[in-house]
Amino acid sequence: IMVDEYQDTNTIQEKILFKLLDPETKNICVVGDDDQGLYRFRGATIRNILEFQSNFKTGECTLIKLETNYRSHPGIIDFYSRWMDSINWTSGGKTFRYDKKIKAVDKKFPDIESVIKVSSEGDFEDWYSEIYEFIRSLEEKQILEDYNQVAFLFKSVKGENVTGLANYLEERGINVFSPRSALFFEREEILLAIGAIAMIFPNLFEDLKWNSTAELKIWDYYRHCRERFAEEIRKDKAFNKELIQWCSEKAKAHAPLKKNTNYGFTSLIYELLQYKMFSRYIDIDLSSSVHTQRAAYNLALLTKLFSKFEYLNNFTVFSKERFVPVLRKFFNQYLRFLYDGGIEEYEDFDHYAPEGCVSIMTIHQSKGLEFPVVMVGSLNLVPRKQHEDIDIILQENYYHKPPYEPIEETKNYDFQRLFYTAFSRAQNLLVLTGRENSGRGLAKLPSKYFEKHYSRLKSWRSVEYTPDNLELEKIKGVNIKHEYSFTSDILLYENCPLQYKFFRELEFSPVRTAATLFGVLVHESIEDIHKAVLRGETGTVTPDNITDWCNRNYNTLSKTFKTYLGEGQKKAALEQVINYYERQKNDWDRIREAEVDVSLVKDAYILRGKIDLIRGEGDTVEIIDFKSEWRKPNVN
């Protein structure tokens, strides 16, 4: 048994692990770095790795220290080592950190200042400007080949200061990859799409009121979207002629709604995509940069959000009776809660640092990654209490082990570990950055915990700092083999490559999924029959039990597909399964295997599939593949 990132395991995981362990051979190897234990808030406990050897008798467990850093310049290693040594890790006679001495790999490194600061004493605009000029200077000196060699790390990326930095850089031509900054609702394509939806309900803000004086802050956002959409239309009325006509027709139909429509919110988004203002976002080459693809993926995510609303509210079309209540629930509640909570944008895990973009991410998000230039912010932070009274009660009375780390010290230990992780992501250049201040109402930056480390650093503007010898590594590619399914990928692509791009690669949400739900319902219910037979429980395969299995499958699948079947469709699906049972009930002994996984591994991809059923008599073998949908009443 091999376990990686063992410092992030919790108590229950460790107990399960040792239940799996062979008590004779002790066949286990765990790997981890106690200095990168960041997940206490998720229940992880650092004691699992620090006390690992205590689970074995003397001589049974070997500790191997991996103390060579193959990533970073020696100056960076020296900096984060001093950071970790700056607090006392010993309390009550116990030391809560492995003793280690990290050293750089044995090779020649350029003689440069590898840890510097980029700061400003002015307002946030000045700080943004300082960062922008620093990046441009690396570019002008031809040190920086691609923006993806730069990563910003913060404790959180959802604050106004970080999103302000992202917007500042993008406005000046430096693309930013920051899917977790909750900028989804501020992206142009989303502003325009929501603005178009708001535009075609001309009485929207009157309909959203539940009394004459009602007002919600989110309505200002909708008004902003509508005005942004109107501005875009006015830029070129000839270019947007067909879209203007569509808006006019929809607005006329909705003011007020006189008859039921044949569409809901998701369908309206799909109608918008036919017009040039929106089609430009999805008519893209998927081999282009992530920055170019972002708008298409955001619009796809918008269709998922809209279809989720329709599923949760059993809503498919606008009706006269439910028109105003649906608008209120959608705009006053659903979209409002999403906006207030923030939505993360699409994140391509094949490219942790997309070409042409600087990355802005959380320190937790960066764990396990490396970047040539790392700029660490959030230097105003101080250790904060993380435990509640209940944690003390649990630790003292209910845990299966006595207390370990002094609970009052955990905030200090975790603070050091968090920023150690940030500092150690850097390969060639580590930059500490922030808006220096000690003003009224502002947290001091740097805080006293960073001050002595920060004060030693040279500014990038210092005459003593000469980056001419700085050589940056290139971002390494992520070597991940994609898995493809014969049914979901190959057949869909052969049927329509454009449909494959739209629904499988860009992940737009289909408006009509009932036929797919029908087929999967029949398939899984027949699978339940096969499983019962293979377990030797043929006596349980009865029409009553089949009906129960089918109903349970439907309840689960309708949530997965976010759609429903009519009573007639559900009845037709059950009839198909019962018909199969009636035809096959005398041949159960012929079933050999069901739902057999098969795979074909190639250099660049893996093709996976399932054999629905293998049956036969004697030396004969039949491979059965079921294809079922509600228009095909017979299963062969």
Beta strands, then each sheet from edge to edge (+ up, - down):
strand 1: 2-3
strand 2: 29-30
strand 3: 68-69
strand 4: 90-91
strand 5: 94-95
strand 6: 103-104
strand 7: 115-120
strand 8: 150-154
strand 9: 175-177
strand 10: 357-362
strand 11: 371-376
strand 12: 426-435
strand 13: 458-459
strand 14: 482-485
strand 15: 591-601
strand 16: 605-615
strand 17: 622-624
sheet 1: 1+ 2+
sheet 2: 3+ 6+
sheet 3: 4+ 5-
sheet 4: 9+ 10+ 8+ 11+ 12+ 7+ 13+
sheet 5: 14+ 16+ 15-
sheet 6: 14+ 16+ 17-
end
